[in-house]
């Protein structure tokens, strides 16, 4: 399912596709802004969105075998809730 498909599904419940698209954008935007502030987003029976930090490390160039430095980074993470996991089994 792509974003457009999700909008179509939400539009079945709302009045218009435009309203559905706005709702989806508000939800996704709120999740992004909250994660940017390094806070978690917990959705009961669905899961938790959080931020994880990766330390800088040394890697290898697969072509040459040369050691390269991989920078530290901050990445989004999602952990599914138990109810969500059971629903998709």
Secondary structure, 3 states (H helix, E strand, C coil): CCHHHHHHHHHCCCCCHHHHHHHHHHHHHHHHHHHHCCCCEEECCCEEEEEEEECCEEEECCCCCCEEEECCEEEEEEEECHHHHHHCC
